């Protein structure tokens, strides 16, 4: 499976690549404006999900809505896309000839970012997971159980009506159990989006490790 993507090269020589994974119903242009904040130190690639919902609207995996089961995700399809995305990202890392591969995921993209980082911990480094949650059905924890180099920034809007704050509330404890260095923040008055306060905080977190 091939993925369409947008790219912006770092302003100076860099050994770091940041890949943006958009949310359900968006596309590769949705968060690409964030690349301006990262290109000082990182190459940036924004990937488009493969499943078309409507013109300019895509998903990484299906979310179904019915009267019996309510809202539910296609876990098998999600696991399949994780494997295909992982292969693609490693090829992208080789193409850019970088040592470090970071992820920035929003909503469904954040869910995938958690899954990629915990299943393949030696292939990813900084993870920015925004307005998502740790899907226990989807996450396969690496048997190597070594996450010492991973760093995760997670945030959520207190007024999120798409993915409730309660869904992400257990993230700090889960990451503590895996001994993953992390920062978790909740932003009051913010819905299912990224506001300026959230952007400032994640940028401060990202660059403190440079």
Backbone as JSON, one array per atom type, in Angstrom:
{
  "sequence": "XXXXXXXXXXXXXXXXXXXXXXXXXXXXXXXXXXXXXXXXXXXXXXXXXXXXXXXXXXXXXXXXXXXXXXXXXXXXXXXXXXXXXXXXXXXXXXXXXXXXXXXXXXXXXXXXXXXXXXXXXXXXXXXXXXXXXXXXXXXXXXXXXXXXXXXXXXXXXXXXXXXXXXXXXXXXXXXXXXXXXXXXXXXXXXXXXXXXXXXXXXXXXXXXXX",
  "N": [[0.84, -1.2, 0.0], [0.6, 2.16, -0.91], [1.17, 5.51, 0.23], [-0.09, 8.79, 0.0], [1.58, 11.9, 0.44], [2.66, 15.02, 1.95], [5.57, 17.06, 2.01], [8.17, 18.77, 3.78], [11.29, 20.06, 3.81], [13.88, 20.24, 6.29], [15.24, 23.33, 7.53], [17.9, 23.35, 7.94], [20.72, 21.09, 7.97], [19.65, 17.92, 9.07], [19.05, 15.18, 11.31], [16.65, 14.14, 11.88], [13.25, 13.16, 11.49], [9.93, 14.16, 11.34], [6.75, 12.84, 11.36], [3.45, 13.47, 10.43], [0.26, 12.43, 11.37], [-2.95, 12.61, 10.47], [-6.36, 13.2, 11.69], [-9.5, 11.31, 11.81], [-11.48, 11.67, 8.96], [-10.17, 13.86, 7.94], [-7.37, 15.19, 6.04], [-4.09, 15.08, 4.45], [-3.4, 17.74, 4.33], [-4.47, 18.97, 6.51], [-3.1, 19.32, 9.04], [-0.72, 20.23, 8.16], [0.22, 22.82, 8.23], [1.44, 23.03, 10.66], [3.99, 22.26, 10.24], [5.71, 24.39, 9.85], [6.55, 25.11, 12.37], [8.32, 23.17, 13.06], [10.35, 22.77, 11.18], [12.79, 23.96, 11.6], [14.47, 22.23, 12.88], [13.78, 19.68, 12.04], [12.94, 17.44, 9.37], [9.75, 17.36, 7.82], [6.9, 15.4, 7.29], [3.65, 14.98, 6.11], [1.16, 12.65, 6.18], [-1.34, 11.16, 4.15], [-4.28, 9.43, 5.02], [-5.46, 6.16, 3.9], [-8.13, 5.45, 3.26], [-10.9, 6.58, 1.6], [-13.45, 8.76, 2.5], [-15.08, 10.79, 1.61], [-14.88, 13.43, -0.88], [-11.74, 14.82, -0.3], [-11.67, 13.88, 2.28], [-10.58, 11.54, 4.6], [-9.8, 8.33, 6.14], [-7.98, 6.36, 8.54], [-8.78, 3.92, 9.41], [-11.92, 2.17, 9.52], [-14.73, 3.62, 11.19], [-17.63, 2.67, 12.67], [-21.16, 3.23, 12.9], [-23.97, 2.26, 14.54], [-27.27, 1.22, 15.67], [-27.24, -0.88, 17.47], [-24.57, -1.59, 18.33], [-23.57, 0.89, 18.69], [-21.07, 3.36, 18.5], [-18.21, 2.16, 16.95], [-14.93, 0.86, 16.34], [-13.18, -0.56, 13.53], [-11.24, -2.93, 14.36], [-9.61, -4.96, 13.25], [-9.05, -3.95, 10.7], [-7.7, -1.68, 11.51], [-5.42, -2.77, 12.76], [-4.23, -3.91, 10.56], [-3.59, -1.65, 9.04], [-1.74, -0.45, 10.7], [0.5, -2.13, 10.45], [1.11, -1.82, 7.72], [1.55, 0.9, 7.61], [3.71, 1.16, 9.32], [5.75, -0.16, 7.86], [5.89, 1.55, 5.65], [6.72, 3.95, 6.92], [9.24, 3.26, 7.88], [10.56, 2.92, 5.48], [10.43, 5.51, 4.59], [12.02, 6.78, 6.47], [14.49, 5.7, 5.77], [14.71, 6.76, 3.22], [14.99, 9.49, 3.76], [17.31, 9.38, 5.11], [17.76, 9.52, 7.93], [18.31, 9.4, 11.51], [16.43, 9.5, 13.51], [13.01, 9.04, 14.07], [10.07, 10.67, 14.52], [6.68, 11.06, 15.69], [3.63, 12.8, 15.12], [0.44, 12.75, 16.04], [-3.05, 13.23, 15.57], [-6.13, 12.7, 17.15], [-7.58, 10.02, 15.58], [-5.16, 9.58, 14.38], [-3.46, 9.93, 16.56], [-4.1, 7.71, 18.11], [-3.1, 5.68, 16.48], [-0.42, 6.4, 16.62], [0.31, 5.84, 19.29], [0.02, 3.05, 19.15], [1.93, 2.28, 17.21], [4.31, 3.13, 18.45], [4.43, 1.61, 20.83], [4.39, -1.0, 19.94], [6.57, -1.17, 18.24], [8.98, -0.13, 19.62], [11.7, 0.53, 19.3], [11.93, 1.85, 16.95], [10.86, 4.34, 16.95], [10.77, 7.64, 18.44], [10.28, 10.5, 19.69], [6.96, 11.1, 20.55], [4.02, 12.75, 19.78], [0.9, 12.92, 20.88], [-2.24, 13.86, 20.3], [-5.43, 14.62, 21.51], [-6.33, 11.96, 21.55], [-6.52, 8.45, 22.42], [-5.51, 5.56, 24.34], [-5.92, 2.71, 22.86], [-6.81, -0.28, 23.99], [-7.56, -2.64, 22.71], [-6.29, -2.43, 20.35], [-3.58, -1.89, 20.77], [-0.54, -3.55, 20.79], [1.75, -4.6, 22.92], [5.23, -4.4, 22.84], [7.22, -7.29, 23.24], [9.79, -7.05, 23.95], [9.88, -5.07, 25.75], [11.25, -2.68, 26.29], [11.41, 0.57, 26.65], [12.96, 2.73, 27.07], [14.06, 4.87, 25.66], [11.94, 6.19, 24.53], [9.79, 9.04, 24.32], [6.9, 10.67, 25.26], [4.39, 13.0, 24.5], [1.26, 13.87, 25.55], [-1.99, 15.19, 25.09], [-5.2, 16.72, 25.8], [-8.43, 18.09, 25.19], [-10.52, 19.58, 27.58], [-13.16, 19.95, 26.98], [-13.8, 18.23, 24.95], [-15.92, 16.78, 22.67], [-15.91, 14.75, 20.9], [-13.93, 12.7, 21.28], [-14.13, 11.78, 24.4], [-12.74, 13.32, 27.35], [-12.43, 11.53, 29.45], [-11.7, 9.17, 28.21], [-9.01, 9.38, 27.7], [-7.93, 9.71, 30.15], [-6.67, 7.68, 31.55], [-4.2, 7.4, 30.43], [-1.7, 8.48, 31.56], [-1.22, 6.65, 33.75], [-1.02, 4.21, 32.35], [1.24, 4.66, 30.77], [3.1, 5.05, 32.77], [3.2, 2.46, 33.81], [4.5, 1.16, 31.74], [6.86, 2.35, 31.93], [7.5, 4.64, 30.43], [8.78, 7.71, 29.54], [6.94, 10.64, 29.93], [4.61, 13.35, 29.3], [1.56, 14.68, 30.26], [-1.19, 16.64, 29.47], [-4.09, 18.6, 30.15], [-6.37, 20.77, 28.62], [-8.31, 23.37, 29.52], [-11.5, 24.43, 28.39], [-11.01, 23.78, 25.78], [-11.95, 22.06, 22.84], [-12.31, 19.37, 20.5], [-9.71, 19.81, 19.14], [-6.76, 21.79, 18.33], [-5.51, 24.25, 20.22], [-3.91, 27.52, 20.62], [-2.56, 27.58, 23.06], [-2.15, 24.87, 23.58], [-0.53, 24.22, 21.38], [1.74, 25.82, 21.92], [2.61, 24.57, 24.26], [3.21, 21.92, 23.44], [5.23, 22.39, 21.63], [7.21, 23.49, 23.29], [7.74, 21.26, 24.85], [8.72, 19.48, 22.86], [11.1, 20.64, 21.95], [12.69, 20.77, 24.17], [14.32, 18.62, 24.44], [16.32, 18.8, 22.65]],
  "CA": [[0.0, 0.0, 0.0], [1.34, 3.42, -0.95], [0.5, 6.61, 0.9], [0.2, 10.13, -0.47], [2.06, 12.73, 1.55], [3.29, 16.31, 1.72], [6.84, 17.1, 2.72], [8.88, 20.04, 3.9], [12.64, 19.76, 4.28], [14.39, 21.08, 7.37], [15.97, 24.51, 7.08], [19.33, 23.05, 8.04], [20.99, 19.66, 7.99], [18.94, 17.31, 10.2], [19.0, 13.72, 11.4], [15.35, 13.87, 12.49], [12.06, 13.24, 10.64], [8.65, 14.18, 12.05], [5.64, 12.44, 10.49], [2.14, 13.89, 10.94], [-0.86, 11.54, 11.06], [-4.17, 13.39, 10.71], [-7.49, 12.53, 12.3], [-10.57, 10.73, 11.0], [-12.25, 12.63, 8.17], [-9.32, 14.97, 7.48], [-6.43, 14.78, 5.0], [-2.71, 15.44, 4.73], [-3.26, 19.2, 4.43], [-5.14, 19.46, 7.73], [-2.14, 19.75, 10.07], [0.56, 20.5, 7.53], [0.69, 24.15, 8.63], [2.29, 22.89, 11.85], [5.36, 21.98, 9.82], [6.52, 25.61, 9.99], [7.09, 25.17, 13.73], [9.28, 22.08, 13.28], [11.37, 22.62, 10.13], [14.09, 24.47, 12.02], [15.31, 21.11, 13.31], [13.32, 18.39, 11.55], [12.16, 17.28, 8.14], [8.37, 17.09, 8.2], [6.06, 14.75, 6.29], [2.26, 14.79, 6.53], [0.68, 11.51, 5.4], [-2.79, 11.04, 3.97], [-4.84, 8.11, 5.29], [-5.76, 5.5, 2.63], [-9.53, 5.15, 2.97], [-11.62, 7.8, 1.25], [-14.81, 8.86, 3.01], [-15.72, 11.72, 0.69], [-13.81, 14.25, -1.43], [-10.84, 15.48, 0.64], [-11.92, 13.35, 3.63], [-9.99, 10.21, 4.63], [-9.69, 7.66, 7.44], [-6.97, 5.32, 8.64], [-9.57, 2.7, 9.5], [-13.35, 2.49, 9.59], [-15.5, 3.78, 12.42], [-19.02, 2.36, 12.31], [-22.2, 3.75, 13.79], [-25.25, 1.57, 14.39], [-28.14, 1.3, 16.84], [-26.97, -1.98, 18.39], [-23.23, -1.5, 18.9], [-23.19, 2.28, 18.87], [-19.88, 3.76, 17.75], [-17.16, 1.18, 17.16], [-13.84, 0.88, 15.36], [-12.82, -1.81, 12.89], [-9.93, -3.22, 14.94], [-8.81, -5.74, 12.31], [-8.57, -3.03, 9.68], [-6.73, -0.79, 12.16], [-4.18, -3.52, 12.94], [-3.63, -4.07, 9.24], [-3.0, -0.38, 8.61], [-0.56, -0.22, 11.53], [1.62, -2.85, 9.85], [1.45, -1.2, 6.44], [2.08, 2.24, 7.89], [5.05, 0.97, 9.89], [6.67, -0.46, 6.75], [6.04, 2.78, 4.89], [7.47, 4.92, 7.7], [10.64, 2.86, 7.92], [11.1, 3.23, 4.15], [10.56, 6.97, 4.56], [13.19, 7.08, 7.29], [15.65, 5.36, 4.94], [14.74, 7.71, 2.13], [15.5, 10.76, 4.27], [18.61, 9.09, 5.71], [17.76, 10.1, 9.28], [18.45, 8.46, 12.62], [15.32, 9.61, 14.45], [11.68, 9.16, 13.48], [9.09, 11.13, 15.49], [5.3, 11.07, 15.21], [2.63, 13.71, 15.67], [-0.86, 12.25, 15.63], [-4.24, 13.87, 16.14], [-7.34, 11.88, 17.19], [-7.29, 8.67, 15.1], [-3.71, 9.55, 14.17], [-2.83, 9.76, 17.87], [-4.32, 6.31, 18.49], [-2.12, 4.91, 15.72], [0.92, 6.74, 17.11], [0.52, 5.02, 20.48], [0.16, 1.65, 18.75], [3.22, 2.11, 16.54], [5.42, 3.33, 19.4], [4.5, 0.55, 21.83], [4.68, -2.28, 19.29], [7.91, -1.08, 17.65], [9.57, 0.97, 20.41], [13.05, 0.91, 18.89], [11.88, 2.55, 15.67], [10.26, 5.67, 17.12], [11.44, 8.34, 19.53], [9.33, 11.43, 20.3], [5.58, 10.91, 20.11], [3.07, 13.78, 20.2], [-0.42, 12.32, 20.72], [-3.21, 14.92, 20.63], [-6.87, 14.32, 21.47], [-6.55, 10.55, 21.24], [-6.55, 7.6, 23.6], [-4.76, 4.32, 24.27], [-6.9, 1.67, 22.56], [-6.26, -1.55, 24.48], [-7.81, -3.67, 21.71], [-5.41, -2.2, 19.21], [-2.18, -1.84, 21.16], [0.2, -4.77, 21.07], [2.96, -4.14, 23.6], [6.44, -5.12, 22.46], [7.71, -8.24, 24.24], [11.12, -6.62, 24.37], [9.57, -4.29, 26.95], [12.27, -1.67, 26.51], [10.9, 1.84, 26.14], [13.74, 3.72, 27.79], [14.37, 6.04, 24.84], [10.7, 6.81, 24.08], [9.25, 10.19, 25.05], [5.54, 10.91, 24.75], [3.6, 14.15, 24.95], [-0.16, 13.62, 25.3], [-2.85, 16.28, 25.56], [-6.62, 16.54, 25.51], [-9.29, 19.22, 25.53], [-11.49, 19.24, 28.61], [-14.5, 20.04, 26.4], [-13.82, 17.4, 23.74], [-17.18, 16.05, 22.53], [-15.7, 13.66, 19.94], [-13.28, 11.69, 22.12], [-14.25, 12.35, 25.75], [-11.54, 13.4, 28.19], [-12.35, 10.32, 30.28], [-11.05, 8.1, 27.44], [-7.55, 9.54, 27.75], [-7.52, 9.96, 31.54], [-5.83, 6.59, 32.06], [-2.93, 7.38, 29.71], [-0.53, 8.6, 32.44], [-0.97, 5.4, 34.48], [-0.58, 3.19, 31.4], [2.62, 4.96, 30.38], [3.91, 4.78, 33.95], [3.38, 1.01, 33.9], [5.47, 0.78, 30.72], [8.08, 3.11, 32.23], [7.75, 5.55, 29.31], [8.84, 9.12, 29.91], [5.8, 11.3, 29.29], [3.93, 14.52, 29.86], [0.13, 14.65, 29.91], [-1.81, 17.92, 29.81], [-5.49, 18.84, 29.81], [-6.58, 22.19, 28.37], [-9.67, 23.79, 29.83], [-12.17, 25.22, 27.36], [-10.64, 23.31, 24.44], [-12.69, 20.91, 22.34], [-11.56, 18.4, 19.7], [-8.91, 20.67, 18.28], [-5.47, 22.2, 18.9], [-5.5, 25.7, 20.34], [-2.57, 28.09, 20.68], [-1.93, 27.16, 24.32], [-1.73, 23.5, 23.36], [0.59, 24.26, 20.45], [2.91, 26.34, 22.63], [3.06, 23.57, 25.23], [3.82, 20.78, 22.78], [6.49, 22.85, 21.05], [8.15, 23.6, 24.39], [8.11, 19.88, 25.18], [9.47, 18.87, 21.77], [12.44, 21.22, 21.8], [13.5, 20.7, 25.39], [15.22, 17.48, 24.36], [17.32, 19.04, 21.59]],
  "C": [[0.88, 1.25, 0.0], [0.49, 4.52, -0.3], [0.89, 7.92, 0.23], [0.68, 10.97, 0.71], [2.6, 14.06, 1.04], [4.59, 16.33, 2.5], [7.42, 18.5, 2.73], [10.24, 19.72, 4.53], [13.05, 20.73, 5.39], [15.22, 22.22, 6.81], [17.48, 24.33, 7.17], [19.49, 21.54, 8.06], [20.37, 19.03, 9.25], [19.0, 15.79, 10.14], [17.66, 13.26, 11.95], [14.22, 14.07, 11.48], [10.83, 13.2, 11.52], [7.54, 13.86, 11.06], [4.32, 12.78, 11.17], [1.07, 12.93, 10.44], [-2.15, 12.25, 11.45], [-5.28, 12.55, 11.34], [-8.5, 12.01, 11.3], [-11.34, 11.84, 10.27], [-11.46, 13.81, 7.65], [-8.45, 14.47, 6.32], [-5.04, 15.32, 5.33], [-2.47, 16.94, 4.83], [-3.7, 19.73, 5.79], [-4.17, 20.02, 8.76], [-0.79, 20.16, 9.49], [1.1, 21.88, 7.87], [1.58, 24.09, 9.87], [3.76, 22.66, 11.48], [6.27, 23.19, 9.98], [7.18, 25.71, 11.36], [8.2, 24.14, 13.96], [10.46, 22.09, 12.32], [12.72, 23.25, 10.49], [15.04, 23.33, 12.37], [14.94, 19.77, 12.69], [12.74, 18.49, 10.13], [10.75, 16.93, 8.58], [7.62, 16.48, 7.02], [4.66, 14.58, 6.87], [1.62, 13.77, 5.61], [-0.84, 11.51, 5.32], [-3.23, 9.6, 4.24], [-5.37, 7.49, 3.98], [-7.24, 5.37, 2.27], [-10.34, 6.43, 2.78], [-13.06, 7.74, 1.76], [-15.68, 9.71, 2.09], [-14.6, 12.56, 0.09], [-13.06, 15.0, -0.33], [-11.04, 15.03, 2.09], [-11.5, 11.88, 3.67], [-9.93, 9.65, 6.06], [-8.59, 6.61, 7.38], [-7.63, 3.95, 8.76], [-11.02, 3.1, 9.77], [-13.84, 2.67, 11.02], [-16.96, 3.63, 12.04], [-19.98, 2.92, 13.35], [-23.48, 2.95, 13.52], [-26.0, 1.57, 15.72], [-27.79, 0.25, 17.89], [-25.63, -1.79, 19.1], [-22.79, -0.07, 19.17], [-22.01, 2.62, 17.97], [-18.76, 2.77, 18.02], [-16.16, 1.19, 16.01], [-13.59, -0.51, 14.8], [-11.38, -2.15, 13.31], [-9.04, -4.01, 13.97], [-8.23, -4.85, 11.22], [-7.5, -2.1, 10.26], [-5.39, -1.5, 12.34], [-3.46, -3.71, 11.61], [-2.94, -2.78, 8.79], [-1.78, -0.04, 9.44], [0.66, -0.89, 10.91], [2.06, -2.19, 8.55], [2.06, 0.19, 6.64], [3.49, 2.14, 8.45], [6.08, 0.71, 8.79], [6.95, 0.8, 5.94], [6.92, 3.79, 5.62], [8.95, 4.55, 7.78], [11.32, 3.1, 6.57], [11.33, 4.74, 4.01], [11.79, 7.42, 5.35], [14.47, 6.81, 6.49], [15.81, 6.35, 3.81], [15.35, 9.05, 2.56], [16.88, 10.61, 4.92], [18.76, 9.76, 7.08], [17.89, 9.0, 10.32], [17.2, 8.4, 13.49], [14.0, 9.83, 13.71], [10.68, 9.49, 14.59], [7.71, 11.14, 14.86], [4.49, 12.15, 15.9], [1.28, 13.25, 15.15], [-1.99, 12.97, 16.32], [-5.42, 12.91, 16.04], [-7.02, 10.46, 16.71], [-5.8, 8.51, 14.81], [-2.94, 9.38, 15.46], [-2.96, 8.32, 18.34], [-3.31, 5.42, 17.77], [-0.7, 5.17, 16.22], [1.27, 5.95, 18.36], [0.81, 3.57, 20.09], [1.5, 1.38, 18.09], [4.37, 2.17, 17.54], [5.54, 2.18, 20.4], [4.75, -0.83, 21.22], [6.1, -2.32, 18.73], [8.71, 0.02, 18.35], [10.95, 1.41, 19.96], [13.09, 1.69, 17.59], [11.36, 3.98, 15.78], [10.83, 6.31, 18.39], [10.48, 9.32, 20.24], [7.95, 11.22, 19.68], [4.73, 12.05, 20.66], [1.67, 13.25, 19.87], [-1.48, 13.29, 21.22], [-4.64, 14.43, 20.47], [-7.15, 12.88, 21.05], [-6.67, 9.75, 22.53], [-5.8, 6.3, 23.31], [-5.76, 3.18, 24.09], [-6.32, 0.3, 22.92], [-6.5, -2.7, 23.51], [-6.79, -3.61, 20.58], [-3.94, -2.3, 19.57], [-1.61, -3.22, 21.47], [1.54, -4.35, 21.64], [4.15, -5.02, 23.24], [6.89, -6.05, 23.6], [9.11, -7.88, 24.72], [11.02, -5.74, 25.61], [10.68, -3.3, 27.3], [11.84, -0.37, 25.84], [11.72, 3.01, 26.68], [14.02, 4.99, 26.98], [13.11, 6.8, 24.4], [10.31, 8.0, 24.97], [7.92, 10.54, 24.42], [4.93, 12.16, 25.37], [2.15, 13.87, 24.56], [-0.98, 14.79, 25.84], [-4.28, 16.03, 25.12], [-7.38, 17.8, 25.91], [-10.35, 18.79, 26.54], [-12.92, 19.22, 28.07], [-14.63, 19.22, 25.12], [-15.11, 16.57, 23.7], [-17.06, 14.89, 21.54], [-15.05, 12.46, 20.62], [-13.26, 12.26, 23.54], [-12.93, 12.32, 26.52], [-11.35, 12.13, 29.0], [-11.64, 9.17, 29.55], [-9.53, 8.19, 27.52], [-7.03, 9.68, 29.18], [-6.6, 8.89, 32.09], [-4.45, 6.54, 31.4], [-1.72, 7.52, 30.63], [-0.2, 7.31, 33.19], [-0.45, 4.29, 33.56], [0.88, 3.41, 31.0], [3.58, 4.78, 31.55], [4.21, 3.29, 34.06], [4.42, 0.51, 32.9], [6.8, 1.49, 30.91], [8.51, 3.98, 31.04], [7.73, 6.98, 29.82], [7.74, 9.89, 29.19], [5.37, 12.57, 30.01], [2.5, 14.51, 29.35], [-0.52, 15.95, 30.38], [-3.26, 17.96, 29.34], [-5.68, 20.35, 29.68], [-8.05, 22.54, 28.54], [-10.23, 24.65, 28.69], [-11.86, 24.79, 25.94], [-11.45, 22.08, 24.07], [-11.79, 19.95, 21.59], [-10.75, 19.17, 18.66], [-7.55, 20.91, 18.92], [-5.5, 23.72, 19.01], [-4.06, 26.2, 20.52], [-1.83, 27.67, 21.95], [-1.38, 25.75, 24.2], [-0.5, 23.45, 22.44], [1.86, 24.75, 21.12], [3.5, 25.29, 23.57], [3.77, 22.4, 24.55], [5.15, 21.16, 22.12], [7.57, 22.98, 22.12], [8.65, 22.21, 24.78], [9.05, 19.3, 24.12], [10.92, 19.35, 21.74], [13.28, 21.16, 23.06], [14.51, 19.57, 25.36], [16.29, 17.65, 23.28], [18.71, 19.21, 22.19]]
}
